[in-house]
Amino acid sequence: MFRRTLLAAGLAMPAIAEAQAWPADRPIRVIVTFPPGGTVDTVARLLTPIMSERLGRTMVVENRGGASGVIGTEAIAKSAPDGHTIGFVLSTHAVNPALNPRLPYDTLQDFAPIGLVGGAPVLMAANNASPFYSLADVIAAGRRRGQEPAYGTIGNGSTGHLTFSQLQTLSGATFLHTPFRGGGPAVQAALAGTVPLVVASTVVVGPQVASGHLRGICISSAQRSPAHPDIPTIAESGFPGFSAESWVGVLAPARTPQAAVERLNAELNAALATSEIRARFASLGMTPQPMTPPQFGAFIAAEMERWGAVVRTHQITAD
């Protein structure tokens, strides 16, 4: 009995030491699953300096964009589960399993949820030289054969793509989807006139509308955004009850020590509570939505069910 007790204690000691040693005296790698200039990148670069200061460790941001976040998310899943790699993902994380049943990871089993950052509606904006001033203008064009408007998004299965897919069904119009590798490239294409419309989070499109470089058409929130009070909602533009939101969350590889998960969650939520972040998020039309790790895990599972049904209904694919 005494020997077994000593053996059990000896086996437990490395795990205890590992938990107490975290974070080690080395940088924490932060994988951002979309290119620079988009929603995830913007949010990650706002939060990591505050989290870094509170943790007393350098946090190094690394952009790994592509395939609607799949490339970067795979990198998170395959990183060492030692608490020194985390990743920022977009709501496409919960949509991708329905788009691609052969993902190189399991969306629920291969990650340790850290926490939800917050949500933001998508904003439809038009190039200033385009003929579109309202959602009614866009739908009217979509009902004319040969004049179907093209719209850019951050990729297949993004909230912008799913929003337009639903509008296409509800309105009987046809729109031409043009996926890009992230919010930054999609907005640049709209600014250049490569596509007349862009549909992406207020975090990335909002500043271009506020500066007058793009023309705001409509927003997907249930009520008008305080950051863009002059832009009508989709609901008040002829589709009552319509609402959709994109979100950003933080994950770690599965089997990351629980002590690290809990500390990272605490520092993420502390950063979200600062007046600096709340003011910055408000200007971007984003709402902080702190959660515990179990709450965020349940949230992801629910989002997979919700958006999976939309993908199947509209026969959306990853290509």
C-alpha positions as CSV (number, residue, x, y, z in Angstrom):
1,M,0.0,0.0,0.0
2,F,2.8,2.4,1.0
3,R,4.7,1.6,-2.2
4,R,1.7,2.2,-4.4
5,T,1.0,5.5,-2.7
6,L,4.6,6.7,-3.3
7,L,4.4,5.5,-6.9
8,A,1.1,7.4,-7.5
9,A,2.6,10.5,-5.9
10,G,5.7,10.2,-8.1
11,L,3.6,10.0,-11.2
12,A,1.6,13.1,-10.2
13,M,4.6,15.2,-9.5
14,P,5.5,16.0,-13.2
15,A,2.0,17.1,-13.9
16,I,2.0,19.3,-10.8
17,A,5.4,20.7,-11.7
18,E,4.2,21.4,-15.3
19,A,1.1,23.3,-14.1
20,Q,3.2,25.3,-11.6
21,A,5.9,26.1,-14.2
22,W,3.4,27.6,-16.7
23,P,4.0,29.9,-18.4
24,A,7.7,29.0,-18.9
25,D,10.2,31.7,-19.6
26,R,9.7,31.8,-23.3
27,P,7.2,33.5,-25.7
28,I,3.7,32.3,-26.2
29,R,2.9,31.7,-29.9
30,V,-0.4,33.2,-31.1
31,I,-1.7,31.8,-34.4
32,V,-4.1,34.1,-36.2
33,T,-6.1,32.0,-38.7
34,F,-6.6,34.7,-41.3
35,P,-4.3,37.2,-43.1
36,P,-3.4,40.6,-41.8
37,G,-6.0,43.4,-42.0
38,G,-9.0,41.2,-41.2
39,T,-11.3,40.8,-38.2
40,V,-9.3,38.1,-36.5
41,D,-6.0,39.8,-37.0
42,T,-7.4,43.1,-35.8
43,V,-8.9,41.6,-32.6
44,A,-5.8,39.5,-31.8
45,R,-3.5,42.5,-32.1
46,L,-5.7,44.5,-29.8
47,L,-5.8,41.9,-27.1
48,T,-2.4,40.3,-27.1
49,P,-0.5,43.3,-25.8
50,I,-2.8,43.4,-22.7
51,M,-2.7,39.7,-22.2
52,S,1.1,39.7,-22.6
53,E,1.6,42.3,-20.0
54,R,-0.7,40.5,-17.5
55,L,1.0,37.2,-18.1
56,G,4.5,38.6,-18.0
57,R,5.4,36.8,-21.2
58,T,5.9,38.0,-24.8
59,M,3.1,36.9,-27.2
60,V,4.2,36.5,-30.8
61,V,1.5,36.8,-33.4
62,E,1.8,34.6,-36.5
63,N,-0.7,34.9,-39.4
64,R,-1.5,31.5,-41.0
65,G,-4.4,32.3,-43.4
66,G,-6.0,30.3,-46.1
67,A,-9.0,27.9,-46.7
68,S,-11.4,29.9,-44.5
69,G,-9.2,29.5,-41.5
70,V,-8.4,25.7,-41.9
71,I,-4.7,26.1,-42.5
72,G,-4.1,28.1,-39.3
73,T,-6.5,26.0,-37.3
74,E,-4.7,22.8,-38.3
75,A,-1.5,24.4,-37.1
76,I,-3.1,25.1,-33.7
77,A,-4.3,21.5,-33.4
78,K,-0.9,20.0,-34.3
79,S,1.1,22.3,-31.9
80,A,2.6,21.1,-28.7
81,P,-0.1,21.1,-25.9
82,D,2.1,22.9,-23.4
83,G,0.1,26.1,-23.0
84,H,2.6,28.1,-25.2
85,T,0.5,28.0,-28.4
86,I,-3.0,29.5,-28.7
87,G,-5.0,30.6,-31.7
88,F,-7.6,33.1,-32.7
89,V,-10.4,31.7,-34.9
90,L,-13.4,33.2,-36.6
91,S,-17.0,31.8,-36.7
92,T,-16.0,29.9,-39.9
93,H,-14.4,27.4,-37.4
94,A,-17.9,26.1,-36.6
95,V,-19.0,26.2,-40.3
96,N,-16.0,24.4,-41.9
97,P,-17.0,20.9,-40.7
98,A,-20.2,21.1,-42.7
99,L,-18.3,22.4,-45.7
100,N,-15.5,19.8,-45.6
101,P,-16.1,16.5,-43.9
102,R,-12.4,15.7,-44.5
103,L,-10.9,18.4,-42.3
104,P,-7.4,17.6,-41.0
105,Y,-8.6,17.9,-37.4
106,D,-11.7,17.2,-35.3
107,T,-13.4,20.5,-34.6
108,L,-14.4,19.5,-31.1
109,Q,-11.9,16.9,-30.0
110,D,-8.6,18.4,-31.1
111,F,-8.9,21.7,-29.2
112,A,-9.1,23.1,-25.7
113,P,-11.5,26.0,-25.7
114,I,-10.1,29.1,-24.0
115,G,-12.9,31.6,-24.5
116,L,-15.1,33.6,-26.7
117,V,-13.9,37.1,-27.5
118,G,-17.1,38.6,-28.9
119,G,-19.3,39.1,-31.9
120,A,-19.9,41.6,-34.6
121,P,-22.5,41.8,-37.4
122,V,-21.5,41.8,-41.0
123,L,-21.8,44.9,-43.0
124,M,-22.6,45.1,-46.7
125,A,-20.7,47.9,-48.4
126,A,-20.4,49.1,-52.0
127,N,-17.7,50.7,-54.1
128,N,-18.6,54.4,-54.4
129,A,-18.7,54.2,-58.2
130,S,-21.3,51.3,-58.1
131,P,-25.0,51.9,-58.7
132,F,-25.9,50.4,-55.3
133,Y,-27.3,52.6,-52.6
134,S,-29.7,50.2,-50.8
135,L,-30.3,46.5,-50.4
136,A,-33.4,47.0,-52.7
137,D,-30.9,48.2,-55.4
138,V,-28.8,45.1,-55.0
139,I,-31.8,42.7,-55.0
140,A,-33.3,44.4,-58.1
141,A,-30.0,43.9,-60.0
142,G,-29.9,40.3,-58.8
143,R,-33.3,39.7,-60.4
144,R,-32.1,40.9,-63.8
145,R,-30.5,38.2,-65.9
146,G,-27.0,39.1,-66.8
147,Q,-26.7,41.8,-64.2
148,E,-26.3,39.7,-61.1
149,P,-23.9,41.6,-58.8
150,A,-20.7,40.1,-57.5
151,Y,-19.9,40.3,-53.8
152,G,-16.6,39.6,-52.0
153,T,-16.3,37.8,-48.7
154,I,-13.5,36.4,-46.6
155,G,-14.2,32.9,-48.0
156,N,-16.7,30.1,-48.4
157,G,-18.8,29.5,-45.4
158,S,-18.1,32.9,-43.8
159,T,-21.0,34.7,-42.2
160,G,-21.0,37.1,-45.1
161,H,-21.4,34.2,-47.6
162,L,-24.1,32.5,-45.5
163,T,-25.9,35.8,-45.1
164,F,-26.0,36.4,-48.8
165,S,-27.0,32.8,-49.5
166,Q,-30.0,33.2,-47.2
167,L,-30.9,36.5,-48.9
168,Q,-30.7,34.9,-52.3
169,T,-33.3,32.3,-51.2
170,L,-35.6,34.8,-49.5
171,S,-35.5,37.4,-52.3
172,G,-35.4,35.2,-55.4
173,A,-32.4,37.1,-56.6
174,T,-29.0,35.7,-57.8
175,F,-25.7,37.0,-56.5
176,L,-22.2,36.0,-57.6
177,H,-20.0,35.0,-54.7
178,T,-16.3,35.9,-54.9
179,P,-14.3,34.4,-52.0
180,F,-11.0,36.0,-50.9
181,R,-8.4,34.8,-48.4
182,G,-9.5,37.2,-45.7
183,G,-11.2,40.5,-44.8
184,G,-8.2,42.6,-45.8
185,P,-8.1,41.3,-49.4
186,A,-11.9,41.4,-49.8
187,V,-12.1,45.0,-48.7
188,Q,-9.2,46.0,-51.0
189,A,-11.0,44.3,-53.9
190,A,-14.1,46.4,-53.2
191,L,-12.0,49.6,-52.9
192,A,-10.4,48.8,-56.3
193,G,-13.7,48.0,-57.9
194,T,-12.7,44.4,-58.6
195,V,-16.1,43.5,-57.0
196,P,-18.8,46.1,-56.5
197,L,-19.8,44.8,-53.1
198,V,-18.1,43.4,-50.0
199,V,-19.8,41.6,-47.1
200,A,-17.7,41.2,-44.0
201,S,-17.5,42.0,-40.3
202,T,-18.0,45.6,-39.2
203,V,-14.5,45.3,-37.7
204,V,-12.9,45.3,-41.1
205,V,-15.5,47.0,-43.3
206,G,-16.7,49.6,-40.8
207,P,-13.6,51.9,-40.9
208,Q,-13.8,52.1,-44.7
209,V,-17.4,53.1,-44.5
210,A,-16.8,55.6,-41.8
211,S,-14.1,57.2,-43.8
212,G,-16.2,57.4,-46.9
213,H,-14.1,55.1,-48.9
214,L,-16.9,52.6,-49.2
215,R,-20.7,53.1,-49.1
216,G,-22.7,51.3,-46.4
217,I,-25.7,49.4,-47.7
218,C,-27.0,47.4,-44.8
219,I,-26.0,45.5,-41.6
220,S,-26.9,42.1,-40.3
221,S,-27.6,42.9,-36.6
222,A,-31.1,42.8,-35.2
223,Q,-30.9,46.5,-34.4
224,R,-28.9,49.3,-36.0
225,S,-25.3,49.4,-34.8
226,P,-24.4,52.3,-32.5
227,A,-21.1,52.5,-34.5
228,H,-23.1,52.9,-37.8
229,P,-26.5,54.4,-36.8
230,D,-27.3,55.6,-40.3
231,I,-27.0,52.1,-41.9
232,P,-30.3,50.2,-42.0
233,T,-30.5,46.6,-40.9
234,I,-31.4,43.7,-43.2
235,A,-34.5,43.2,-41.1
236,E,-35.8,46.7,-41.7
237,S,-34.8,46.5,-45.4
238,G,-37.6,44.0,-46.2
239,F,-36.6,40.9,-44.2
240,P,-38.1,41.1,-40.7
241,G,-36.4,39.0,-38.1
242,F,-33.2,38.5,-40.0
243,S,-30.0,38.7,-38.0
244,A,-26.6,37.1,-38.2
245,E,-23.3,37.7,-36.5
246,S,-19.7,36.6,-36.9
247,W,-17.5,35.9,-33.8
248,V,-13.9,35.5,-32.7
249,G,-12.7,33.0,-30.2
250,V,-9.5,31.6,-28.7
251,L,-8.4,27.9,-28.7
252,A,-5.4,25.9,-27.6
253,P,-4.4,22.4,-28.7
254,A,-6.2,19.5,-26.9
255,R,-4.6,18.3,-23.8
256,T,-3.2,21.7,-22.9
257,P,-2.8,21.7,-19.1
258,Q,-5.9,22.8,-17.3
259,A,-4.0,25.4,-15.3
260,A,-2.9,27.1,-18.5
261,V,-6.4,27.0,-20.0
262,E,-7.9,28.6,-16.9
263,R,-5.2,31.3,-16.6
264,L,-5.4,32.1,-20.3
265,N,-9.2,32.4,-20.0
266,A,-8.8,34.7,-16.9
267,E,-6.4,37.0,-18.7
268,L,-8.5,37.1,-21.9
269,N,-11.6,38.0,-19.9
270,A,-9.7,40.6,-17.9
271,A,-8.5,42.2,-21.2
272,L,-12.1,42.2,-22.5
273,A,-13.2,44.1,-19.3
274,T,-10.7,47.0,-19.8
275,S,-12.1,50.3,-20.7
276,E,-9.6,50.5,-23.6
277,I,-10.9,47.3,-25.2
278,R,-14.5,48.1,-24.6
279,A,-14.1,51.5,-26.3
280,R,-12.1,50.1,-29.2
281,F,-14.6,47.3,-29.7
282,A,-17.5,49.8,-29.6
283,S,-15.9,51.8,-32.4
284,L,-15.6,48.7,-34.5
285,G,-19.2,47.6,-33.9
286,M,-18.1,44.6,-31.8
287,T,-19.5,43.4,-28.5
288,P,-17.2,41.6,-25.9
289,Q,-18.8,38.3,-24.9
290,P,-16.6,36.7,-22.2
291,M,-17.2,33.0,-21.4
292,T,-15.6,30.2,-19.4
293,P,-13.9,27.4,-21.3
294,P,-16.8,25.0,-20.9
295,Q,-19.3,27.6,-22.0
296,F,-17.2,28.4,-25.1
297,G,-17.0,24.6,-25.9
298,A,-20.8,24.3,-25.7
299,F,-21.2,27.5,-27.8
300,I,-19.0,26.1,-30.6
301,A,-21.0,22.8,-30.7
302,A,-24.3,24.8,-30.9
303,E,-22.9,27.0,-33.7
304,M,-21.9,23.9,-35.6
305,E,-25.5,22.7,-35.5
306,R,-26.9,26.1,-36.5
307,W,-24.7,26.9,-39.4
308,G,-24.4,23.3,-40.6
309,A,-28.1,23.3,-41.2
310,V,-27.7,26.5,-43.4
311,V,-24.9,25.0,-45.3
312,R,-26.9,21.8,-46.1
313,T,-30.0,23.8,-47.0
314,H,-28.2,26.0,-49.4
315,Q,-25.8,23.3,-50.7
316,I,-22.8,25.4,-50.0
317,T,-19.4,23.7,-50.6
318,A,-15.8,24.5,-49.7
319,D,-14.9,25.0,-53.4
